[in-house]
Amino acid sequence: MDKKRLTKILAKADRDVIASLSADIQKTHKPVIVKEPGKTLTMIKMREPVKQSLFYIGEVIVCEAVVENDGIKGVAVLMGDDAEKTLNMAIIDAAVNKDIFVGMDDLFVLEKEQNDLVRKENALHLKTMVNFESMD
């Protein structure tokens, strides 16, 4: 699984689910915290729709953490200030990087649930969409 997909699933997931997956890893491996979870600011980049040029819309608070599991690093950056979830995400990332993560099926289930929820929300919005061409 690529990093972008993994991060998206973990960021959207409930913090208790992430904590459970991280606890399973910590039963058999001892990750070392390289960088404690901490708050920082990062710039948000947006694309201007007409000229397609990039610009920075502003700053947002993020929490970042780095762990190491038997020499393999795991990194997590999460918008907001949830230090515990960020640390658990970094532990999972290190386990995935080391190929010792056994909860991949759980991540696929989470991803399916998240995608189903997005589809349901989009369907609700489509019901209220107005087609101006049909108003002639």
C-alpha positions, 0 to 999 in steps of 0.5 A: 500500500502506498503512503498517500493511501495509508495516511488517508485511511489512518487520518480519517479513522477513529482514534480508538481503532488506530490505538488498537492497531498500534497496541497490537504492534507494540505487543511484539515489537518495541518502537522507539520514539525519535521525535515526540508528537508535537504541534507545529504550523504548516502552509496549506497549498491550493491550486487556483482554478483559472490559471492552475497556479499554486498559492498558499492559502494560509497556515494550519496547526499539525501534529507530527511524530517520528518513531523507529522500529528496529532501525526502520522509521515511521512518520506521521503528520496529522492536522490538529493537535491529537498527539496520541493518534499521531504517535500511533499512526507513526508506529503503524507506519514504521510497522508497514515500512518494516513489513511486520504489520498484520492488520492490513485487512483491517485497513482495507475494511476501514477504507471501504467503510470510509468510501461508502460514507463518502458515497452516501454523503455525495448521494445526499448532495446530488438530490439537492443539486439544481440542473439549470438547463432543465429550467428553460 
